[in-house]
Amino acid sequence: MSKSKKRRSGAARSTSRPVAAPPARRRPWAMWAGLAGGIVLAALALTVFLAWQDSRNANSPATGGAPNLEVDQTSIDFGDVPVNKMVKASFKLSNTGDGPLTISHPPVPEVLEGC
């Protein structure tokens, strides 16, 4: 007998088939309990995150008020300066405000000729 005939004959002898289990009874309360638990867990996570953000902001230095830049002289008159002669000037800058002063780019002085 060939292998395929043996398989067929073996299948024919076995008439008992596995019986499927009855469908599980649905429990709607379990679904609602799981959903409520998920919402409570999400609310708790949000509360912890917001508390963490507040503690981070509390540890950062307070910026307080506004900065105020004060310059000791607003103009310098060099008089007549020959061409190609270098001249230097110094300015004293100070922050008289009660907040931190940040200079984002270097200042460029304005050069006026004549007058």
C-alpha positions as CSV (number, residue, x, y, z in Angstrom):
1,M,0.0,0.0,0.0
2,S,1.3,3.4,-0.8
3,K,1.8,6.1,1.8
4,S,-1.0,8.2,0.6
5,K,-3.5,5.3,0.8
6,K,-2.3,4.6,4.4
7,R,-2.9,8.2,5.3
8,R,-6.4,8.1,3.8
9,S,-7.3,4.8,5.5
10,G,-6.0,6.1,8.8
11,A,-8.1,9.2,8.5
12,A,-11.1,7.1,7.7
13,R,-10.7,5.0,10.8
14,S,-10.5,8.0,13.1
15,T,-14.1,9.3,13.1
16,S,-13.8,11.2,16.4
17,R,-13.0,14.9,15.9
18,P,-12.0,17.2,18.6
19,V,-14.9,19.1,19.9
20,A,-14.5,22.9,20.1
21,A,-15.0,24.5,23.5
22,P,-18.1,26.5,23.9
23,P,-17.7,30.2,23.4
24,A,-16.5,32.1,26.4
25,R,-19.1,34.2,28.1
26,R,-18.3,37.8,27.8
27,R,-18.0,39.9,30.9
28,P,-18.7,43.5,30.1
29,W,-17.9,44.6,33.6
30,A,-14.3,43.4,33.1
31,M,-13.9,45.6,30.1
32,W,-15.3,48.7,31.9
33,A,-13.1,48.0,34.9
34,G,-10.0,47.8,32.7
35,L,-11.0,51.0,30.9
36,A,-11.5,52.8,34.2
37,G,-8.2,51.5,35.5
38,G,-6.4,52.8,32.4
39,I,-8.0,56.2,32.8
40,V,-6.9,56.4,36.5
41,L,-3.4,55.3,35.6
42,A,-3.2,58.0,32.8
43,A,-4.4,60.7,35.2
44,L,-1.8,59.6,37.8
45,A,1.0,59.7,35.2
46,L,-0.1,63.2,34.1
47,T,-0.1,64.4,37.7
48,V,3.4,63.0,38.3
49,F,4.7,64.6,35.1
50,L,3.3,68.0,35.9
51,A,4.7,67.9,39.5
52,W,8.1,67.0,38.0
53,Q,7.9,70.0,35.6
54,D,7.1,72.3,38.5
55,S,10.0,71.1,40.6
56,R,12.3,71.6,37.6
57,N,11.1,75.1,37.2
58,A,11.5,75.8,40.9
59,N,15.1,74.8,40.8
60,S,16.0,77.1,38.0
61,P,17.3,80.6,38.9
62,A,14.7,83.3,39.0
63,T,15.0,85.9,36.3
64,G,13.3,88.5,38.5
65,G,13.0,91.9,36.8
66,A,14.3,93.4,33.6
67,P,17.9,94.1,32.7
68,N,19.0,97.7,32.0
69,L,22.2,98.4,30.0
70,E,24.1,101.5,31.1
71,V,27.0,103.0,29.1
72,D,29.4,105.4,30.8
73,Q,29.7,107.6,27.6
74,T,27.4,107.9,24.7
75,S,29.9,109.5,22.3
76,I,33.6,110.1,21.9
77,D,35.0,112.9,19.8
78,F,38.5,112.1,18.4
79,G,38.8,115.5,16.6
80,D,40.6,115.4,13.2
81,V,42.1,112.0,12.6
82,P,44.5,111.5,9.6
83,V,43.6,108.7,7.1
84,N,45.0,105.3,8.1
85,K,45.7,106.3,11.7
86,M,44.2,103.9,14.2
87,V,42.3,105.3,17.2
88,K,40.9,103.4,20.2
89,A,38.0,104.0,22.5
90,S,36.8,102.2,25.6
91,F,33.3,102.1,27.0
92,K,32.3,100.8,30.3
93,L,29.0,98.8,30.2
94,S,27.1,97.8,33.2
95,N,23.8,96.2,34.0
96,T,21.9,98.4,36.4
97,G,18.7,96.4,36.2
98,D,17.6,93.6,38.5
99,G,17.5,90.9,35.8
100,P,20.3,89.1,34.0
101,L,21.6,90.8,30.9
102,T,22.4,88.7,27.8
103,I,24.2,90.1,24.8
104,S,23.1,88.0,21.9
105,H,25.4,89.5,19.2
106,P,28.4,91.8,19.5
107,P,27.5,95.5,19.3
108,V,28.7,97.5,16.3
109,P,29.5,101.1,16.9
110,E,28.2,103.8,14.6
111,V,30.9,105.9,13.0
112,L,29.9,109.5,12.1
113,E,32.0,111.7,9.8
114,G,32.2,115.4,9.9
115,C,30.0,117.5,12.1
